[in-house]
């Protein structure tokens, strides 16, 4: 079901609300949606959103490079990856951070 939502968002260029695991660190900006094996390079659409994600990670992660739970509004991008993002499944453009927590809830499976 998740893959269908992502595919529709890419085709329509519309944002969807997606929950998942976010990791921030040197050369790492990963977002893995709940229930998906896809791991994206998180690409905030503005400096303010980037700062919000970093702040949440700094305050909530148990350790450097630790996962935090986020609910974001955004969409996967059809833009080709470059640099550090090349080892990921693509870009996920984050347009808003809706929620953040230090623990991944049990109903959010990360493969």
Secondary structure, 3 states (H helix, E strand, C coil): CHHHHHHHHHHHCCCEEEEEEEEEECCEEEEEECCCCCCEEEEECCHHHHHHHHHHHHHHCCCCCCCEEEEEEEEECCCCCCHHHHHCCCEEEEEEEEEEECCCCCCCCCC
